Amino acid sequence: MKRVYYILVLFLSAGLIGKAQTPANNNPEKMQWFRDAKLGIFIHWGIYSVDGVDESWSFYNKKMSYLDYMQQLNGFTAKNYDPRAWADLIRESGARYAVITTKHHDGIALWDTKANHMSTAKLTPARKDVLTPFFDALRRTGIKTGAYFSILDWSHQDYPGFIKDSSRYDIKNDTARWNRYRNFYQAQIRELSGQFNPDLFWFDGDWEHSAEEWQAKKVRDMILSHNPNAIINGRLAGYGDYETPEQNFPITRPSLNPWELCMTSNNNWGYHPDDSAYKTPYELITIFADVISNGGNLLFDIGPREDGWIPTEQVHLLKELGKWNSKYSDAIFNTDAGMPPGHYYGASTISKDSSTIYLFVPAHDRGKIVIKGLFNNITGINVMNTDQQLHHKIVGKISWSPVPGLVYIDEIPEDAMDEYMTVVEVKLDGPIRLYKGKGGLSVD
Ligand code: FHN
């Protein structure tokens, strides 16, 4: 059954699910903070954090019985939960937004939903809405708020994929029952919208029904009528604002829309004490640089334990990422996507005024740095956060040809390199102009 999950993730990462249409009323201005944000922190926290099992999937894939899974309700204490400390750590990472699982496929809400009794407030020793204090802490810290919400609910008695008994039904044969479920899930979205007014809705689970069956347009309209600036991710059956490739790095840039790669810190979304396969800070930073170079955001996931404690490996990753982000923030935030492939063998970004190129050089990459197809004259090159200027040489420029030569930039001295990834700032004589031709005599 685990295969089911992987087939699904394959679809997702291939963009076959979560493909964002650009709805007619999509106003690009509202997306600007998201485009400039570059980094969000994803938080998978729920009753699955008690035994450290796969979120919802552990009963769906029959790794454990539904009843055993739900026994975890008795262990969710949140006794060390410190939402302000969470928000401070998120801020320290350099992230501009955070997305928390307000309700995963298992149907257990982190807020005191009035739509049913399935919540941490009613059914766990925590006995509280843990969502409100987190969103308050985020807002106090200036971090944008994101609400992950699973529109499917494998615990709801009127959901066709209801797992506890085999009462799966075809919605065409029982429209009243499907309408009851639809009214339920939309009521919960109205609660989230009205009570929490998140800056971003991160929907999940749209793969089991069509946009019409979900009434996706109605849900989008409902959210935007309450907050026209709310951003919706690309998992509302085609009614989202951006694409959401998952785990696998997109080799082809997803689209001109903004896009966001969500990725785990080890191999699991939620707390998994048995999973020590954490990415290293170097791997995280190189992935992040690659994402922003391609015009995307990275939504990097952590999975706190049931009591609210965040694994030390995840804290370390966020802190190391934060140190790097603050050292090179001008090259990262409020920049545009870098040069298209072919101009530089690595990640790059471009300043908003297009007159500066930021080259990302992985640690201990030695040798000269080459830029191809740059028409501009270079007015200065420095290793960011150092006094180190670098010289360059133009190679292969034929005096009578308009085709630009190759730019060979001196190697970065060892003592000027960052332990993970160094950023070289290349100042141009004006807005960047790139050669796209096939060489030879013609410019194009
Ligand atoms: O099924 C979920 C999964 O548990 C996890 O929440 C990821 C995070 O993006 N989303 C779905 C799989 O794509």
Residues whose N, C-alpha, C, O or C-beta is under 5 A from the ligand:
A	BS01	FHN	L12 E55 D204 C262 W269
